Every structure is written in C-alpha cells, then in structure tokens.
Amino acid sequence: MDSSPILYNDTVSLRAMEPEDLDLIYQIENMTEFWRMGAANVPYSRYAIHRFIAENRNNLFADGQLRLMIEKKDTRETVGCIDLTAFEPLHRRAETGLLILPKFQHRGLGHNALSVLCHYAHSFLQLHQLYAYVAVTNTPAIRLFSSCSFRSIGTLPDWICHEETFRPVHLFQRIFSDTKKKYG
C-alpha cells in the first residue's frame, strides 16, 4: 500500500461533513445554475440536509455514496465538495463529481481535490475505476478530468435536458493501471 497522505496534499484536504457545514451544503444543493449538470431538479430543505449530515455514516460501503468537503489547507476555508456515488462494490467502481464554489474556481483546487480523491479511491478503497458524466459544453470540467488522467471514452447523445433541449455528455473514465486483469 502507498504510504503517501490519503486525504490531503499540500493544497487541499478532504474531510467528512460536519453539522457546521449545513449552511454551505444547503447553498450548494440549491444553486440552480448547477442543477443542469447533474440530476437535481428540486430544492432541498434545511431539514433534509440536516438529516443527510446526521444520518450519514461517512462509509462508502455502508451508504453507497460518500460526500467529502474540500478545504484549502492554508486557510482552512471550505471551498466545495466532492462525491463518490453510484458505488458498485462487486465491480469496484464509483461515479465521481465535484463542485468548487464560484469564488474559489480557477485556482487549481478542483484538480487538487480530484487528485486526492483518486489516490484515496485507489489506494485505500481499492476501487478499480472512477467515472464521470460531463456535459460537452462544460469546458472547465473537461479540462479538469483530463488533467487527472480521466479519458473521454464516448459521448452519450441526448443525455441531459436543459431548457427543453436534450444535450450530450462525455463519459470520462479513469481505470487505475496497476489493477490486474484476470480475463481473456
């Protein structure tokens, strides 16, 4: 097993959600401008988010998903969140996504957070791969996933609907290279 840090690097650290994150998560989940990038289509109540934080075990295997908060190491400011969802333990894969608050974007924080998450997913969780759906118009996310060794393996036409128009997404995949193939 790799002995390098698991949930941090020189720039960011990833941590479990805390009750103090309620207002920030409420803000993030209700940013309607980002709903078109994911599956959200209704606002979340403070109560629902409070329950999510309180009932979450921070265990991918128990919850089937994992949300981690992204902190800048130098200031300890929370700058966004990063998720593992759609976890498939048999196939050792999960979908990933992240959001950096607009005032912290374009500073390399997303790249650092995704790099740390990939290291954690592979080295500690023993996942074989991560994947992400990225709107073809989301140039910053395309650059981000590409910079973290994700490859676009195809385009899914008419995958997301925004303003009554169906739009394609790229499917990005990162297969961790030292996983042995035992077929064929």
Disulfide bonds with the S-S distance in Angstrom:
none
